[in-house]
Amino acid sequence: MEFEDLRAHVGNELKRRFWEHKAMPALSRGRVRMDGWLKVELTAILAEKGEAEPAFKLPKGRAAVRFGDWLVEVASLPTDYAFENTKASSGNLAEDVKDLRKLIKRLRKGRGRRQAALFFVVFPFGDQNEAAWAPHKVRIERSLGGSLIEDRFSFQSGVTGRLYSGLVRERAEAEPVAEQKPETAEKRPAGRTRRAPAPVPQKERTTLPSA
């Protein structure tokens, strides 16, 4: 299966489940992480197309879903963005993004000759949050080594979100090196300019005539 076919099948099924599942309104309003539920649903979705193994071991104890020549992982990132009719956030989005990037590294190390793909959901998320989310997205894309594909969706609670999918490339993009400022000549403190002392004139010796 090509990545585009995998992305379309998994993405469409996940969005449908976000809308139809009876627990989703409460989970979305409460900003609850749903990684375990997502792993079960991902396994069921992939099993519709072939054999799926939900416990393929990755480095450091994490497990991915093996599907044919693919390793697939899924995660949820509840945000701290203000959103109507939701509970206050107790999470830390920056830390969750850091954990997601570690997961990408484990997928890359543990895949062997298989291809690896990642799906993750970000919610609550509205159009007004695009600028705040942009730096996180860039960091995740650097870890993947390529761009993310975005799908918009809604829960029946009225909470909206983004479903992202990406292919884990062979190598991650290098982090940009911080630009160094050119060295400047040392400046003297402002004030009076010191001048070199004027030379002291030497007196000529007068030789007295001998008696």
C-alpha positions in Angstrom: 0.0 0.0 0.0 1.3 3.4 -0.9 1.5 6.2 1.7 -1.3 8.2 0.0 -3.7 5.2 0.1 -2.8 4.6 3.8 -3.2 8.2 4.7 -6.6 8.4 3.0 -8.0 5.2 4.5 -6.8 5.8 8.1 -7.6 9.6 8.0 -11.1 9.2 6.8 -11.9 6.4 9.3 -10.4 8.3 12.2 -12.4 11.5 11.4 -15.6 9.4 11.2 -14.9 7.9 14.6 -14.2 11.2 16.1 -17.6 12.3 15.1 -19.6 9.2 15.8 -18.1 7.8 19.0 -20.4 8.6 22.0 -17.4 9.4 24.3 -15.9 11.9 22.1 -17.9 15.0 23.1 -16.9 14.6 26.8 -13.2 13.7 25.9 -12.9 16.7 23.5 -14.4 19.2 26.0 -12.2 17.9 28.7 -9.0 18.0 26.6 -8.3 14.3 27.4 -5.5 12.4 25.8 -6.8 9.4 23.9 -3.7 7.6 22.8 -4.9 4.2 24.0 -8.2 4.5 22.3 -6.5 5.7 19.1 -4.2 2.7 19.1 -7.2 0.3 19.3 -9.1 2.1 16.5 -6.0 2.3 14.3 -5.5 -1.5 14.6 -9.2 -2.0 13.7 -8.9 0.3 10.7 -5.8 -1.3 9.4 -7.3 -4.8 10.0 -10.0 -3.9 7.4 -7.3 -4.0 4.7 -5.2 -6.9 6.0 -3.4 -8.4 9.0 -2.4 -5.9 11.7 -0.2 -6.5 14.7 -0.7 -3.9 17.4 2.4 -4.6 19.5 5.5 -4.4 17.2 8.3 -3.4 19.6 10.2 -0.2 19.1 13.2 1.0 21.0 12.7 2.0 24.7 9.5 0.0 25.2 7.1 1.7 22.8 5.0 -0.5 20.4 3.7 0.4 16.9 1.1 -1.2 14.7 2.6 -3.4 12.0 0.6 -3.6 8.9 2.3 -5.4 6.0 5.5 -3.4 5.2 4.4 -0.5 7.3 4.9 0.5 10.9 2.2 3.0 11.9 1.9 5.1 15.1 -0.8 7.4 16.4 -0.9 10.0 19.2 -3.1 12.8 20.6 -1.9 16.3 21.5 -4.5 18.3 23.6 -3.7 22.0 23.4 -3.8 24.8 25.9 -5.5 27.1 23.4 -8.6 28.9 24.6 -11.7 27.3 23.2 -15.4 27.8 24.1 -17.1 25.2 26.2 -13.9 23.3 27.1 -12.2 22.8 30.4 -9.0 24.6 31.3 -5.9 22.8 30.1 -3.6 21.1 32.6 -1.1 19.9 30.0 2.0 21.3 28.3 1.8 21.3 24.6 5.5 22.0 24.1 6.4 18.9 26.2 3.9 16.8 24.3 5.5 17.9 21.0 8.9 17.0 22.4 7.6 13.5 23.3 6.2 13.1 19.8 9.5 13.9 18.2 11.1 11.2 20.4 8.5 8.8 19.1 9.5 9.7 15.5 13.1 8.8 16.3 12.0 5.4 17.7 10.0 4.7 14.6 13.0 5.5 12.5 15.3 3.3 14.5 12.9 0.4 14.8 11.5 0.2 11.4 14.2 -1.9 9.7 13.3 -2.2 6.0 9.7 -1.2 6.6 8.2 2.1 5.9 6.9 4.2 8.9 4.0 6.6 9.1 2.6 8.8 11.9 -0.9 10.1 12.6 -1.6 12.5 15.4 -4.6 14.7 16.4 -4.4 18.2 17.8 -7.4 19.6 19.6 -9.0 22.0 20.5 -7.7 23.9 17.5 -9.3 26.8 15.6 -8.2 29.1 12.8 -7.1 31.6 15.4 -4.5 29.2 16.7 -2.6 28.8 13.4 0.2 31.2 14.4 0.7 29.7 17.8 0.9 26.2 16.4 3.2 27.0 13.5 6.6 26.7 15.4 5.5 23.3 16.8 4.6 22.0 13.3 7.9 23.1 11.9 9.8 21.1 14.6 7.8 18.0 14.0 8.4 18.3 10.2 12.1 18.5 10.8 12.0 15.4 12.9 10.0 13.6 10.1 12.3 14.8 7.4 9.3 16.0 5.3 6.1 17.9 5.4 2.9 17.0 7.3 -0.5 16.7 5.7 -3.4 18.3 7.5 -7.1 17.4 7.7 -9.7 19.4 9.6 -12.4 17.7 11.5 -15.0 18.3 14.3 -16.4 16.5 17.3 -20.2 16.6 18.0 -19.3 18.8 21.0 -18.5 21.6 18.6 -14.8 21.4 19.4 -12.7 21.4 16.2 -9.3 19.9 15.6 -6.6 19.0 13.1 -5.5 15.5 12.1 -1.9 15.3 10.8 -0.2 12.5 9.0 3.4 12.2 7.8 5.8 9.8 6.3 8.9 9.1 8.5 11.9 9.8 6.1 15.2 8.0 6.3 16.8 11.0 7.8 15.6 14.0 9.8 16.3 17.5 8.7 19.2 19.1 10.5 18.3 21.7 13.1 19.3 25.2 11.9 22.4 26.6 13.5 21.9 29.8 15.4 23.3 32.6 13.4 26.3 34.2 15.0 26.8 37.9 15.0 30.1 39.1 13.5 32.7 40.2 16.0 33.0 43.9 16.4 36.0 45.9 17.4 36.1 46.8 21.1 34.6 50.2 21.7 36.1 52.6 24.1 33.8 54.0 26.7 32.3 57.3 25.7 34.0 60.3 27.3 36.9 62.5 26.8 39.4 61.3 24.2 42.8 60.9 25.8 45.6 62.5 23.9 49.2 61.6 24.1 51.2 64.0 26.3 53.1 66.7 24.4 56.8 66.2 24.2 58.8 68.2 26.8 61.3 70.5 25.0 64.9 69.7 26.0 67.1 72.6 27.1 70.2 73.1 25.2 73.4 72.9 27.2 75.6 76.0 27.1 79.4 75.3 27.3 81.2 78.0 29.3 84.6 79.2 28.0 87.6 77.9 29.9 89.5 80.5 31.9 
